[in-house]
């Protein structure tokens, strides 16, 4: 049996047993995984069936004519590769919950396991797909998801330029990191800046189903990348309802035609990256017949996002900064779900991160990250007044968050990496409502210690 196939089987087992490990941590179980509840066994058998099918398919591809040139052959045709990654995290907070019940003894409910397969049938065509199992408190329970699956056709490939298109489930290209944020090795921290890359609305922002057009223009000292996506957002998950509507509602969200674009300037030596991203996300809330205030009509939701990004590398220093403005516009939404004073708001956020490379294996970093849900009411004072006028109780610090962190990264080898971070936070604007159901019980000031270990092949 080849070592690549052993890796697939190893990852298969990891994904299969991840929910059981998660159950044991939550239940403080002392029994072995074999004696886990019947419900877990049933789900585990289904996952094993799905992953075994995937593993068998990959094995057939490896041994078919598609892979006859070898796994790591860099030839232009018929190259087949499989890669994988896994990250296990631990989070301890003094107040508020982050990815599970992180107060007290802390939480191990942060886990990412991925399997990526790609094949290049010809010089102009490329296929790739990724399966992802992610655990993040109550928001993600470790279920296997088709994270992306694309068919890439390169129409022209010249020295001065190239262009083509991608079809399928596409990673949404915005900011510096969104389309590569799944894998720990492609992001700068355990958690990306939450002012830009929300974890609590992750499913909404990660990928969409449609077509992407791309082009690259090569200049003397660098290149310019253009990306434009026409797609439908993935809004079927209930997490989006909790965040946008305050809880699970009887109706459901449905995606409409959405547009995303990014242009970036890169130097060939990778010393400087400048980019601008714009997103116009369209979806609808489809109420049930017995939901009041809708009169049988759908409610429209428009989300606009604009991001300016920059990264500069000089000697052993890496300076990264991004600035974003986001607007939510609700039309026809029930007042009980989205009050009129929240139906059209524009948020503002930015961060600045400095990373210092001590040597090839060690780096330290610090970041200051700020998020305001409403740039015209940064600290939630008007929000509290408006809620009180409706006989409710608002939490002002739920409308913003300021996060200061220091961290260290150790690259043990090319396959293993360890990170540790300390966060000092004011506000709870990016905390998950699934893990913090009553905002009035949260604390304005809180601290978090994070640790993660990552592996890739």
N, C-alpha and C positions, 0 to 999 in steps of 0.2 A: 504494500500500500504506500503511495507517494506521501511525502510529508505535507504537501498542499492539501490532500484529501483528509489527512489526520487533523489538520487545522480546521477544516470545515466541520468535521465531526466534533472536535473540541468545542467550537463555537456553538454548534447545535446543542450540545449538552448544557453549556452556560445559559443560553436563552431558555432552554427547557426548565432548568432548575432555578432560574432567577426568581420567579414568582413564589416558589416554595421557600427560598431563603428570606424573601421579603415577608412572607407570612410568619416565619419563625421569629424574625426580629420584632414584628408588631405584637405577636402573641406571647413573646418571651417563652417560646416553646422549648422544652428540654428534650423532647422526643426527636428521633431521627426523621429525616425527610421521608423515609419510607412510610412512617405512620402519620403523615399529614392528612388533613381532612379529605373526605371523599370528593368534595367540590373541587379542591385543588387537583386531586388525581384526575378527575374528568377533564379539567382544563388542560392539565399537563399532557394527557394523552392526545388531545386535539392539537396542541402545539407541536408535540413530537411527530404527529402525522404530517402536519404542514411542513415542518422543517426537514423531516426525512425526505419528503417529496422534493423539496428544494435542493437538498444535498444530492439526491440521486440525479436530478436534472443537471446540476453542476458537474457531477462526476461523468455523466454521459458527454457533456460538452467538452470536458477536458480530454476525453479519450476519442472524440470524434475528429473529423477532418478540420473542424474549426480551430482545433488546438494543435494541429500536427506540427506547427513550427515551434512548440514548446512554451512553457509558462512565462519565462523571462526573456525570450528572444525579442530583440528590439526591431525586428523586421517590420515592414509596413503592412503586411497582410497576415490575416488569420492568427493574430495574437490574442490569446485568452488569458485573463488574469483574475484571480480572486484575492481580495484583501479583507481584513477584518480588524476590529478594534473593540476594546472593552474598557470601561472606566467604572470604578467603584468609589463613591464618596462617603464622607462622614461629616455631619454638620452639627455644631453645638451652639445654641443661642441662649442668652440670659433672659430675654423676653421675646414674645412672638414666635410663631412657628414658620420654619422655612424648610420645605420638602419633608413633610411629615412632622411628627411631634419632636421638634429639635430642642425644646427646653428639657430640663431634667438631665437624663443620661445621653441626650443627643439622638440623632437620627441617621440611620444607614439607608434611608429611602431616596438615595440618589444613585442611579445606575444607568449606564448607557452601553448597549451591545449592538454592534453593527456588522453586517456582512455585505461587501460590495463585489459585484461581478461585472466584468467588461470584456467585450470582444470587438475586434476590428476586422470585419470581413473583407474590406477593401481599403484602398488608400483614401477614398472619399467618405466612407461610412464608418460609424462607430455606435455601438450600443452599450449602455451601462444601466445598472439598477442597484439599489441599495435597500436592504431590509434593516429595520431598526427596532430594537426593543428598548424602551425607556421607562424608567421608574423615577417619579418625582413627586413624592407625597401622594395626596389624593388626586392630583391633576393628571398624572400618568401612572398606570398600574402595571406596566411592563408588557402590555400586549404588543404583538408583532405588527409592524406597520410597513407598508410599501412607501418608503420615504421619497424616493424618486425612481423613475424609469424613463429613459430617453432614447430616442433614435436621432442621431446626429448625422447630417449630410453636409459635407463641405463642398459648396458649389465651385469655389475658386480658391486656389492656394498658391499664391505667388510670393516672391521675395518681398515685394513692396506692400502687399495686402493679402487678406483672405476674407471670405464671407461665406455664410451658410445659415442653416436653421436646425432647430431641435424640436422634436415632437414628443409629447407624452406628459408625464408628471415631472414638472420642472422645479428646480430649486429657485426660489424667488431671489433675483439679484438686486440687493440694495445694501448700502453701506459697504464697509470693508470686509465683513465677516459672515453675513447672513447665509450665503449659499455654501459656506464651508464650516458652519458652526457645530455640526453634529459631532465631529471628531475632535477630541481634546487637543491633539497635536496641531490643529489648524486654528486654534483660538489662543489668545494671550493669557487667559486666566481660567480658573475653575468655572466661574460664571462670567460671561461677557457683560459689558456695561448694561445694566437693566434700564437705564434711561433711553437706550436705543433698541436693544434686542430683548424685548419682553419675554420672559419665560412663561408668564401666566397666560399669554395669548399666543403661545408658540405654534399651536396647530394651525392657527389662522394665518400666520406669517411665514411659515417655513417653506411651503411648496404649493403649487397650483397646477391645474390640468389645462394644457393648451399648447401654444407654439412660441418659440423664442427665435428671433432673428438676431444674428451677431455679425460683427465685422471687426477686423483689426488692421490698422494702418501703421506700417513700420516707418519710422523716421530715422534720422542719423543717430540720435542719442537715446531714443526710446520708442514707445509705441502707444497708440491710442486705441482703446477698446470701446465698442458700442454694443449695447445689448437692449433689446426691446421685446417685451413679452405681452402677448394677448392670451388671456386665460380666464378660467373660472376659479374663484378661491374655494378652498376646502373649509367649509363652515359647518360641517355636519356634527362636530363634537359639541358636547354640552358645556365645556369649559368656556367657550365664547359667550354663551348665554349668561353664565354666572358672572363673568366680568362686565359685560355690556349692559345686562338687564337686572343684575343684582340677585340672580338665582335661576334655577331651572324652571322654564315656563312651559305651558302646555303645547305651544306651537313649536316651530323650528325655523332655523335659518336656511336660506338657499342662496347659492352663489349666482351672481350676474357677471356680465362681461367686465373684465378687469384689465388694467394697463399698468405695466411696470417698465421703467427704463433706467439705465445707468450708463454713464460715460466716464471713463477713467484714463488718466495719463500716467504711464509708468516709465521710469528710466530702465535701460537694459541691465544696469548693475543693481537694480532693485533698491536704490538709495532713496527714491522719492516716489510716492503714490499720491495722486490727487484725484478725487472723484466726486461726481454729483449724481444723486439718485432721486427718482420721483416715482411715487406709487399712487394710483387711484383705484382703490378697492371698492367694488360695488357688490352689495348683497341685500337680501330682503328678509324680513321676518314674516313668516306665513302663520297667522293665528288659526286656532281651531274655531269651530262654529260657535262655541260657547264662551269665547273670550270677549269681554265687553270692550267698548270704546274703539273697536276696529271697523265695525259695520261691514264685516266681510272682506275688507280690503287689506292688502299687504302693506307693511311699513318698510320704507326704503332706508338703507343705511349707506352712507358714503364716507369712506375713510381716505384722507389725503395725507401723504407723508413726503417730506422733502429733507434730504440729508446732504450736508457738505462734509467730506471726509479728507483727512490728510495723514500721511505717515512719513516721517523722515528718519533715516538711519545715518548716523555719523559716528565713526569709530565704533566704540562699544555701547553707544547709546541708541535707543529707539524711542522716538517721540510720536505718540499717536493721539489724534484729536478728532472728534466728530460733533457736529451740531445738527439738531433736527427740530422741525416743526411739524406737528400732526394735528389734523382737524377731524372731528367727528360731527357729521350732520345727519340728524334723524328726521325723517319726514313721515307723518302719519302714525307715529308711535303713541301708544297709550301713555297718558300722564302717570299712571300707576307704575309704569316700567321705567320711563325716562321723562322726568319733569322738564317743563319747557325751558327752565334756566340752564339745563344741561344738554339741550337738543342741538346746540351749535357752539362748540367750544374749540379752542385752539391751544394745544399744549406746546411746551418748549423744553428741550433737554440738551445736555451737552456733557462731555467728559474730556479729561486730559490725563493721559497715562505716560509715565516715564519708566522705561525698562533699561537696566544696566546689565550687560553680559560680563560676568566675572571671569568666565573662561568658557571652554567649549561645552561644559556640562552643567554649569551653575549660572543662574540669573536671579536678580532681585527686581521687584517692581513696586510701584506705588501708583494710585489712581484716585482722582476726585471726580465723582459722578453725581450729576444733579438732574432731577426730573420734576417738572411742574405740569400738573394735569391741565391747568388753565393759566395761560400767561397773563391774563388780566385779573386773576385772583390767585396769585402764586401760593399763598399760605392758607387758603381755604376760609378766610373770614366771611366773605360774601356767601360762600357755600353754606356755612353754618347758619347764617341768618335766613337764607332762603328755605332751608330745611325746617328751621324753627317756625317760620311763617306757615308751614304746612303741618304743624303740630308734630314734627319729628325731631330727632336728635342727630346732628351731623358731627363728624369727627374731622376737625380741621386738618390734622396732620396726615389724613388719608389722601389728601390732594397733592402731596409733594413727598420727595425723598432726597436726602443728601447722604451719599455713601463715600466714606474715605477708607481705603484699604492699603495694606502693605502685604507683600507676598514673596515667596521664594519658590523656585522651580529647580528640580534636580533631574537631569537626563541621565538615568542610570546607564542606559545603553541606547542603541538605535530603536529598541522595541519597548523599553520600560521607562516610565516617567512618573515622578512624584511631585505634587504641589501642596503647599500649605499657605493659608491666607487668614488674616485677621481683618474684620470689617467693623467700623464704627458708623452707625446709621442713625439719622434723624428722619422720622416719617416712615410711612408704610405704603406709599403709593404703588409700589411694584410687588408687594406681597400677595400671594395667592389667597383668594377668598375661600377656596376649598379647605385650606389648612388653618384659616383664621376666619371662622364663620361670623363672629361677632366683633366688628371693628371697635366697638366701645370698650372691649376687654383688652385690646392691644395697647402697647406702650409706645410713646412718642420716641424715646431714645432706647436703642438696643444695640447689642454687639453680637457678632457671629464669628466663630472659628470654623474654618473649613479645611478639609484634608481630602486629597484624591490620589489614587494610583491608577495609572493607565497602561494598557498594553496594546500593541498593534503588530500585525504581520502582513 
